[in-house]
Amino acid sequence: MTISSIDAQVQEYVSRRGLTSKFAKQLGFLESNPRHPSLNVELLEPRNKGIYSFRVDRKYRTLFIFRPDKQAIEILAVTDHYK
């Protein structure tokens, strides 16, 4: 699967927090192997919505969905990781 275009707001959020290289590295893992252990992918509640998250680092997670119709992964947002 490929990563679809990333929204400008997501790119700005990543840039402002100094996550550009970490985010790019994790996107590479997601694209090549969505089950890569460092991603720590989780299906979020409610599960029927099909929204997943992966770890950028210990503080930030990225929300995304699989788009099988487009053979792509769509990035929705990058957020602070809750505890």
VEXFIFI-189616 format. One record per residue: residue number from 1; residue in three letters; x, y, z of N, C-alpha, C in turn. Coordinates in steps of 0.001 Angstrom, whole numbers, always signed. Layout:
REM VEXFIFI-189616
MILO   k   r      nu      nv      nw     cau     cav     caw      cu      cv      cw
MILO NUM ala       X       Y       Z       X       Y       Z       X       Y       Z
...
END
This chain:
REM VEXFIFI-189616
MILO   k   r      nu      nv      nw     cau     cav     caw      cu      cv      cw
MILO   1 met    +836   -1191      +0      +0      +0      +0    +871   +1242      +0
MILO   2 thr    +304   +2311    -485   +1017   +3580    -499    +320   +4563    +439
MILO   3 ile   +1054   +5582    +811    +500   +6653   +1641    -110   +7689    +705
MILO   4 ser   -1392   +8013    +913   -2005   +9062    +102   -1442  +10415    +537
MILO   5 ser   -1739  +11446    -190   -1194  +12766    +144   -1552  +13145   +1579
MILO   6 ile    -620  +13825   +2229    -802  +14200   +3637   -1239  +15658   +3707
MILO   7 asp   -2300  +15895   +4424   -2889  +17223   +4584   -1861  +18228   +5105
MILO   8 ala   -1960  +19466   +4661   -1033  +20527   +5071   -1064  +20758   +6583
MILO   9 gln   -2225  +20629   +7205   -2328  +20822   +8655   -1550  +19742   +9404
MILO  10 val   -1585  +18522   +8902    -828  +17441   +9523    +663  +17720   +9377
MILO  11 gln   +1084  +18116   +8189   +2500  +18426   +7951   +2972  +19559   +8848
MILO  12 glu   +2141  +20573   +9020   +2500  +21710   +9876   +2615  +21268  +11341
MILO  13 tyr   +1682  +20446  +11799   +1705  +19935  +13177   +2998  +19172  +13429
MILO  14 val   +3358  +18306  +12502   +4576  +17495  +12611   +5809  +18392  +12623
MILO  15 ser   +5846  +19361  +11735   +6985  +20265  +11618   +7170  +21110  +12884
MILO  16 arg   +6095  +21671  +13388   +6169  +22535  +14577   +6659  +21807  +15820
MILO  17 arg   +6444  +20515  +15848   +6852  +19735  +17014   +8175  +19001  +16813
MILO  18 gly   +8841  +19286  +15693  +10150  +18693  +15429  +10107  +17189  +15202
MILO  19 leu   +9009  +16715  +14615   +8815  +15281  +14412   +9041  +14836  +12974
MILO  20 thr   +9528  +15719  +12120   +9603  +15428  +10692  +10345  +14136  +10383
MILO  21 ser  +11542  +13955  +10922  +12315  +12753  +10593  +11702  +11506  +11231
MILO  22 lys  +11222  +11599  +12468  +10572  +10447  +13106   +9316  +10043  +12350
MILO  23 phe   +8524  +11048  +11954   +7281  +10803  +11231   +7579  +10132   +9891
MILO  24 ala   +8564  +10635   +9166   +8933  +10058   +7871   +9407   +8608   +8028
MILO  25 lys  +10186   +8351   +9054  +10682   +6996   +9312   +9516   +6043   +9572
MILO  26 gln   +8587   +6458  +10418   +7446   +5611  +10748   +6526   +5414   +9543
MILO  27 leu   +6373   +6452   +8706   +5578   +6297   +7484   +6203   +5253   +6566
MILO  28 gly   +7531   +5246   +6486   +8225   +4245   +5682   +7934   +2840   +6175
MILO  29 phe   +7970   +2657   +7502   +7637   +1355   +8085   +6192    +984   +7766
MILO  30 leu   +5280   +1945   +7916   +3861   +1692   +7677   +3619   +1264   +6234
MILO  31 glu   +4280   +1925   +5322   +4100   +1638   +3902   +4646    +256   +3535
MILO  32 ser   +5799     -96   +4097   +6415   -1369   +3734   +5896   -2543   +4561
MILO  33 asn   +5533   -2304   +5842   +5075   -3378   +6717   +4209   -2796   +7828
MILO  34 pro   +2901   -2700   +7626   +2020   -2120   +8650   +2074   -2840   +9996
MILO  35 arg   +2675   -4011  +10047   +2789   -4745  +11310   +4166   -4604  +11951
MILO  36 his   +4941   -3651  +11469   +6281   -3445  +12039   +6140   -3170  +13540
MILO  37 pro   +6963   -3834  +14374   +6802   -3709  +15833   +6935   -2287  +16377
MILO  38 ser   +7759   -1443  +15789   +7924     -97  +16350   +6708    +797  +16101
MILO  39 leu   +5817    +404  +15197   +4617   +1202  +14937   +3585   +1057  +16051
MILO  40 asn   +3508    -117  +16642   +2534    -364  +17700   +1125     +27  +17232
MILO  41 val    +711    -506  +16081    -582    -179  +15469   -1725    -693  +16343
MILO  42 glu   -2740    +163  +16517   -3931    -194  +17295   -5177    +182  +16512
MILO  43 leu   -6195    -672  +16557   -7513    -349  +16027   -8277    +360  +17137
MILO  44 leu   -8739   +1562  +16865   -9379   +2381  +17900  -10876   +2104  +18012
MILO  45 glu  -11426   +2457  +19141  -12868   +2335  +19387  -13585   +3546  +18816
MILO  46 pro  -14765   +3426  +18298  -15465   +2182  +17994  -14812   +1476  +16796
MILO  47 arg  -14607    +201  +16928  -13860    -585  +15940  -14491    -567  +14557
MILO  48 asn  -15801    -430  +14482  -16480    -471  +13180  -16154    +738  +12299
MILO  49 lys  -15542   +1783  +12855  -15150   +2958  +12068  -13868   +2700  +11281
MILO  50 gly  -13067   +1715  +11708  -11851   +1353  +10978  -10729   +2364  +11101
MILO  51 ile  -10690   +3108  +12208   -9626   +4088  +12424   -8536   +3443  +13267
MILO  52 tyr   -7310   +3536  +12772   -6155   +2952  +13443   -5222   +4068  +13910
MILO  53 ser   -4293   +3715  +14786   -3241   +4653  +15157   -1910   +3915  +15163
MILO  54 phe    -838   +4677  +14922    +508   +4128  +15079   +1348   +5133  +15840
MILO  55 arg   +2385   +4636  +16477   +3251   +5450  +17313   +4286   +6191  +16460
MILO  56 val   +4354   +7514  +16637   +5449   +8302  +16059   +6619   +8237  +17033
MILO  57 asp   +6333   +8507  +18291   +7279   +8314  +19393   +6441   +8104  +20653
MILO  58 arg   +7060   +8159  +21800   +6320   +7880  +23032   +5223   +8912  +23321
MILO  59 lys   +5351  +10109  +22760   +4396  +11174  +23057   +3329  +11365  +21976
MILO  60 tyr   +3608  +10994  +20735   +2699  +11291  +19622   +2264  +10031  +18878
MILO  61 arg   +1004  +10051  +18432    +456   +8974  +17616    -196   +9575  +16384
MILO  62 thr    -246   +8777  +15326    -872   +9189  +14069   -2125   +8363  +13855
MILO  63 leu   -3221   +9024  +13510   -4475   +8355  +13197   -4550   +8159  +11688
MILO  64 phe   -4995   +6970  +11263   -5068   +6685   +9837   -6133   +5639   +9551
MILO  65 ile   -6491   +5527   +8270   -7414   +4487   +7811   -6819   +3822   +6578
MILO  66 phe   -7172   +2548   +6403   -6804   +1829   +5185   -7880   +2088   +4146
MILO  67 arg   -7484   +2430   +2927   -8416   +2661   +1827   -8208   +1563    +782
MILO  68 pro   -8806    +374    +976   -8570    -728     +49   -9020    -411   -1379
MILO  69 asp  -10045    +438   -1510  -10516    +810   -2848   -9463   +1583   -3631
MILO  70 lys   -8594   +2288   -2933   -7534   +3078   -3581   -6148   +2466   -3375
MILO  71 gln   -6100   +1321   -2688   -4827    +680   -2354   -3904   +1673   -1654
MILO  72 ala   -4468   +2403    -685   -3717   +3464     -23   -4043   +3532   +1463
MILO  73 ile   -3177   +4225   +2171   -3366   +4536   +3584   -3570   +6039   +3669
MILO  74 glu   -4636   +6464   +4328   -4939   +7888   +4458   -4635   +8344   +5878
MILO  75 ile   -3741   +9324   +5998   -3376   +9886   +7306   -4441  +10926   +7683
MILO  76 leu   -5010  +10780   +8866   -6060  +11691   +9322   -5519  +12800  +10217
MILO  77 ala   -4653  +12449  +11161   -4159  +13427  +12130   -2972  +12856  +12888
MILO  78 val   -2205  +13760  +13496   -1178  +13388  +14460   -1585  +14055  +15761
MILO  79 thr   -1596  +13281  +16845   -2085  +13791  +18112   -1154  +13419  +19260
MILO  80 asp   -1340  +14099  +20395    -647  +13707  +21627   -1183  +12350  +22030
MILO  81 his    -307  +11510  +22518    -722  +10190  +22982   -1304  +10320  +24368
MILO  82 tyr   -2470   +9770  +24556   -3126   +9817  +25865   -2569   +8715  +26764
MILO  83 lys   -2733   +8866  +28049   -2312   +7827  +29009   -3516   +7302  +29733
END
